[in-house]
Amino acid sequence: MAVEPVSRPAAQAAGRYAWAEPGTEDLGGGVYRIPLPLPGDALTAVNVYALTDSEGVDLVDAGMALAAAREQLAAALRQLGYGVGDVRNFFITHVHRDHYTLAVELRRAHRGAIALGEGERANLRAVHAVASGRRERATVAGLHRQGASELAGRLGGQDAPNGPPDLTQWEDPDHWLADGTDLDVRSRTLRVVHTPGHTRGHVVFHDAASAALFAGDHVLPHITPSIGFEPAGNRMALRDYLGSLELMLALPDSRLLPAHGPVADSTHRRVTELLAHHETRLTQTREAVSAGMSTAYEVAKAIPWTRRRRNFADLELISQLLATNETAAHLEVLLLRGEVTRQAAPDGTELYSPAEPGPADSDLAAAGPTATEPEPTEPEPTEP
């Protein structure tokens, strides 16, 4: 018999990280939010969503392959009247380890099919290439190009403090999901929507009938997702991400079910905030280039980070890496918009300069801002 799950709307209102407390949250319609721990990670926890019916359970995302996460998931499923072996499908939003690797471990020990966006093929291939020594990690190679060789040296040749990849955690999924695929999961139909940016193969799952969006890391309520931090690398990650945000506005507004943070009432409201944040960040990036900063690393060190406007030097090492990578992504968008120019130094470092304004640009600058120009917003923190 199923035990009545714990509901925590009051606890969520009490503190910023109350959403990460162990247990289950009943979201209605047979959907339950299960936060799983991420020890030592500033993200604190990752949300797994259980879609239940009388015959079994399907999961959206799975957590990291850690004993604590596995035990907490098993306890939450027991609370709902299921065992880990009752999981039929793992629908994974993207290939990052805190979403994917526990699904691989549980599939090996029990059953259940893993489904992943087809755009993540390149990332899984890159993981295997790095593990075999056939290629350098994309993020480290990018740091040299971004003028951050000093940062790459401090990272000791690795793009994260996790060591070389364990290939037993990075097996292929059972199914590759194409954009627009409808998944019939008995109790509901989920539409797969390709949302590149956080990773190139990131997908969200849209439940139109219930007006719910299982958003993964694409739209997060309290922080901005890291951009293009993935094994294969993607220089156009911010361009892709902004397009994916606009795509969310083309869908009917839905309840936001994120991978990190509490459930929110409106996806559109948060998407609008994220678009405004990135426009503010693009302005800050362009102003830093105009002030003489020429590399992504120099620009990253010149602009504030997190909503507390921290200096770059005060960030942890992994956050400095993410900040530099994100700054490079913003410079790519400014380059596409014709607002900066780029040339390569003999050592491969990419150097940026302000673009010379044309006559139309000069006229607009002289006219000043229009009456409809939005107020700048406080920058959101980069996901650690």
C-alpha positions in Angstrom: 0.0 0.0 0.0 1.3 3.4 -0.9 2.2 5.7 2.0 0.8 9.3 1.8 3.6 11.4 0.3 4.9 14.4 2.0 3.8 17.8 0.6 6.0 20.8 1.3 4.6 24.0 -0.2 5.0 25.7 3.2 8.6 24.4 3.5 9.4 25.7 0.0 8.3 29.1 0.9 10.4 29.0 4.1 13.9 29.0 2.5 15.7 29.1 -0.8 16.9 25.5 -0.4 13.9 23.9 1.2 13.1 22.3 -2.1 16.1 20.1 -1.7 14.9 18.4 1.4 14.5 14.6 1.1 11.0 13.2 0.5 8.4 13.5 -2.2 6.2 16.4 -3.3 2.8 15.5 -4.8 2.3 17.7 -7.9 -1.1 16.2 -8.7 -2.2 13.9 -11.5 0.2 11.1 -10.4 3.3 13.3 -10.8 5.8 13.5 -7.9 8.9 15.6 -7.4 11.8 13.7 -5.8 14.9 15.7 -4.9 18.1 13.7 -4.9 21.4 14.8 -3.2 24.5 16.2 -5.0 27.0 16.1 -2.1 29.7 18.8 -2.4 27.9 20.5 -5.3 26.6 24.0 -4.9 23.5 22.9 -6.8 22.6 20.9 -3.6 20.2 18.5 -5.3 18.6 17.5 -8.6 14.9 17.0 -9.1 13.7 13.6 -10.5 10.0 13.5 -11.5 8.1 10.3 -11.0 5.1 9.7 -13.4 3.0 7.0 -11.8 0.1 4.8 -12.7 -1.4 1.5 -11.6 1.1 -0.5 -13.6 4.4 1.2 -12.8 6.4 4.4 -12.9 8.5 6.4 -15.4 11.1 8.9 -14.3 12.1 12.2 -15.9 15.8 12.5 -15.2 17.5 10.1 -12.8 20.2 11.7 -10.6 23.9 11.1 -10.2 25.3 7.6 -9.7 26.0 8.0 -6.0 25.0 5.6 -3.2 23.2 8.4 -1.3 21.1 9.3 -4.4 20.3 5.7 -5.1 19.1 5.1 -1.6 17.1 8.3 -1.4 15.4 7.4 -4.7 14.6 3.9 -3.5 13.1 5.3 -0.3 11.0 7.9 -2.2 9.6 5.2 -4.6 8.8 3.0 -1.6 6.9 5.9 -0.1 4.8 5.9 -3.3 4.3 2.2 -3.4 6.9 1.2 -5.9 10.4 -0.3 -6.1 13.3 0.7 -8.2 12.6 -2.4 -10.4 9.2 -0.9 -11.2 10.7 1.9 -13.3 9.9 1.4 -16.9 11.6 4.3 -18.5 14.2 6.9 -17.8 13.4 10.0 -19.9 16.7 12.1 -19.6 16.8 15.8 -20.4 20.5 15.8 -21.1 23.8 13.9 -20.6 25.3 15.7 -17.6 26.2 13.3 -14.9 23.7 14.6 -12.3 20.9 13.6 -14.7 22.1 10.6 -16.6 24.5 8.3 -14.7 22.2 6.9 -12.1 19.9 5.8 -14.9 22.7 3.8 -16.4 23.5 2.2 -13.1 19.9 1.3 -12.4 19.3 -0.1 -15.9 22.3 -2.4 -15.3 21.0 -3.7 -12.0 17.3 -3.8 -12.7 15.4 -2.9 -15.8 14.1 0.2 -17.5 14.9 1.8 -20.8 16.9 5.0 -21.1 15.8 7.6 -23.7 18.0 10.6 -24.5 17.9 13.4 -27.0 19.6 12.5 -30.3 21.7 15.6 -30.2 23.7 14.1 -27.3 25.4 11.5 -29.5 28.3 13.9 -30.0 28.8 14.4 -26.3 28.8 10.6 -25.5 31.3 10.1 -28.3 33.5 12.9 -26.9 33.4 11.3 -23.4 34.7 8.1 -24.9 37.4 9.9 -26.9 38.6 11.8 -23.9 38.7 8.6 -21.8 40.8 6.9 -24.4 43.2 9.8 -24.8 42.2 10.5 -28.4 41.2 14.1 -27.7 41.7 16.9 -25.2 38.7 18.0 -23.1 36.9 20.6 -25.2 36.7 23.0 -22.2 40.4 23.0 -21.6 41.1 23.6 -25.3 38.7 26.5 -25.2 40.5 28.1 -22.2 43.7 28.4 -24.2 41.7 30.1 -27.1 40.0 32.3 -24.5 43.3 33.6 -23.2 43.0 31.6 -20.0 46.0 29.3 -20.1 46.7 30.3 -16.5 43.3 29.0 -15.5 43.8 25.8 -17.5 47.0 25.2 -15.7 45.3 25.6 -12.3 42.7 23.1 -13.4 45.6 20.6 -13.9 44.5 19.6 -17.4 40.9 18.8 -16.4 37.7 20.7 -17.0 36.1 19.7 -13.7 37.2 18.3 -10.3 35.7 14.9 -11.2 38.8 13.2 -12.7 38.7 11.2 -16.0 35.4 9.8 -17.1 34.3 6.4 -15.9 33.0 4.8 -19.1 30.7 2.4 -17.2 28.6 5.5 -16.4 28.4 6.7 -20.0 26.8 3.8 -21.9 24.5 4.6 -24.8 20.7 5.0 -24.2 18.2 2.5 -25.5 16.4 5.1 -27.5 17.5 8.4 -29.2 14.7 11.0 -29.1 14.1 13.2 -32.0 12.6 16.7 -31.7 8.8 16.6 -31.9 8.5 12.9 -30.8 5.3 12.2 -28.8 5.9 9.8 -25.9 2.9 7.8 -24.7 3.5 7.1 -21.0 0.0 5.7 -20.3 -1.1 8.5 -17.9 -0.1 11.3 -20.3 1.6 12.2 -23.5 4.9 14.0 -23.5 6.2 16.0 -26.5 10.0 16.0 -26.9 11.2 19.6 -27.6 14.9 20.0 -28.6 16.3 22.9 -26.6 20.0 23.2 -27.3 22.2 25.6 -25.3 22.9 24.1 -21.9 24.0 21.2 -24.0 23.6 20.6 -27.7 21.2 17.7 -27.2 19.2 19.0 -24.3 15.4 18.3 -24.5 12.4 19.3 -22.5 9.2 17.3 -22.1 6.0 19.2 -22.6 2.8 17.8 -21.2 0.3 20.0 -23.1 -2.8 18.4 -21.5 -1.6 19.1 -18.0 0.1 22.4 -19.0 3.4 21.2 -17.4 7.0 21.5 -18.7 9.6 19.1 -17.5 12.4 21.6 -18.1 15.6 19.9 -17.1 18.3 22.6 -16.9 16.9 24.7 -19.7 14.8 27.0 -17.5 15.7 27.1 -13.8 13.9 29.3 -11.3 16.8 30.7 -9.2 19.9 30.5 -11.4 20.9 30.7 -15.0 22.1 27.5 -16.6 25.7 27.1 -17.6 26.0 27.6 -21.4 27.8 25.0 -23.6 29.6 23.3 -20.7 29.7 19.9 -22.4 32.2 17.3 -23.5 31.9 18.0 -27.2 31.9 21.8 -26.8 29.7 24.3 -28.8 30.9 27.8 -29.6 27.4 28.8 -30.7 25.8 27.6 -27.4 24.4 31.0 -26.3 22.9 31.7 -29.8 21.3 28.3 -29.5 20.2 28.9 -26.0 18.5 32.2 -26.7 16.7 30.6 -29.6 15.5 27.8 -27.3 14.2 30.3 -24.8 12.2 32.0 -27.5 10.8 28.6 -28.5 9.4 28.3 -25.0 7.5 31.5 -25.5 5.9 30.0 -28.6 4.4 27.2 -26.5 1.4 27.8 -24.3 2.5 28.9 -20.8 3.0 26.0 -18.5 3.9 25.1 -15.0 7.7 25.0 -14.7 9.1 21.7 -13.3 12.8 22.4 -13.2 15.8 20.1 -12.4 17.1 22.4 -9.8 14.9 24.5 -7.6 11.2 24.6 -6.7 8.3 24.2 -9.0 7.0 27.5 -10.4 3.7 28.6 -11.8 4.8 30.1 -15.1 7.5 29.1 -17.5 7.0 32.2 -19.6 7.7 34.6 -16.7 11.1 33.0 -16.0 12.0 32.8 -19.7 11.4 36.5 -20.0 13.7 37.1 -17.0 16.4 34.9 -18.5 16.3 36.7 -21.9 16.5 40.0 -20.1 19.5 38.7 -18.0 21.4 37.7 -21.1 20.8 41.1 -22.8 22.2 42.7 -19.7 25.2 40.4 -19.8 25.7 41.1 -23.5 25.8 44.8 -22.7 28.3 44.3 -19.9 30.5 42.2 -22.2 30.4 44.8 -25.0 31.3 47.6 -22.6 34.2 45.6 -21.3 35.6 45.1 -24.8 35.1 48.9 -25.4 37.1 49.5 -22.2 40.1 47.6 -23.7 39.5 44.0 -22.5 40.4 41.8 -25.5 40.1 38.2 -24.5 37.2 36.2 -23.0 39.3 35.7 -19.9 40.0 39.5 -19.5 36.3 40.3 -20.0 35.2 37.7 -17.5 37.5 39.2 -14.9 36.1 42.7 -15.6 32.4 42.0 -15.1 30.4 41.1 -11.9 29.2 37.6 -11.2 26.2 36.2 -9.3 23.3 38.4 -8.0 25.7 39.6 -5.2 28.0 41.0 -8.0 31.1 39.1 -6.8 34.5 39.7 -8.3 35.8 37.0 -10.6 38.8 36.4 -8.3 36.4 35.5 -5.5 34.7 32.7 -7.4 35.7 29.1 -6.9 37.9 27.5 -9.5 35.1 25.6 -11.3 32.9 28.8 -11.3 35.8 30.7 -12.9 35.9 28.1 -15.6 32.2 28.4 -16.2 32.3 32.2 -16.1 35.0 32.3 -18.7 33.2 29.8 -20.9 30.0 31.8 -20.6 31.8 35.0 -21.5 33.2 33.5 -24.6 29.6 32.4 -25.6 28.4 36.0 -25.2 31.3 37.3 -27.3 30.2 34.9 -30.0 26.8 36.4 -30.1 28.2 40.0 -30.1 30.3 38.9 -33.1 27.3 37.5 -34.9 25.5 40.8 -34.2 28.4 42.8 -35.7 29.1 44.6 -32.4 32.7 43.3 -32.0 35.4 42.0 -34.3 37.8 39.1 -33.7 41.3 38.2 -34.8 43.6 35.4 -33.8 47.0 36.0 -32.2 50.0 33.9 -33.3 49.5 31.6 -30.2 45.9 31.0 -31.1 44.4 33.4 -28.5 41.3 35.1 -29.8 41.3 38.9 -29.5 38.2 41.0 -29.6 37.8 44.7 -30.5 34.8 47.0 -30.7 33.3 47.1 -34.2 33.4 50.5 -35.9 29.9 51.9 -35.9 28.2 52.6 -39.2 26.2 55.7 -40.0 22.9 54.2 -38.8 24.5 53.1 -35.5 25.8 56.6 -34.9 22.4 58.1 -35.5 20.8 55.6 -33.0 23.4 56.3 -30.4 22.8 60.1 -30.7 19.1 59.6 -30.3 19.5 57.8 -27.0 17.3 54.9 -25.7 13.8 54.5 -26.9 10.8 54.9 -24.5 10.2 51.2 -24.7 13.7 50.1 -23.7 13.4 47.7 -20.7 15.0 48.4 -17.4 18.2 46.4 -16.8 17.8 43.5 -14.5 20.1 42.1 -11.8 22.4 39.4 -13.3 21.5 35.9 -12.2 24.3 33.6 -10.9 26.0 31.2 -13.3 25.2 27.6 -12.4 28.1 26.3 -10.4 
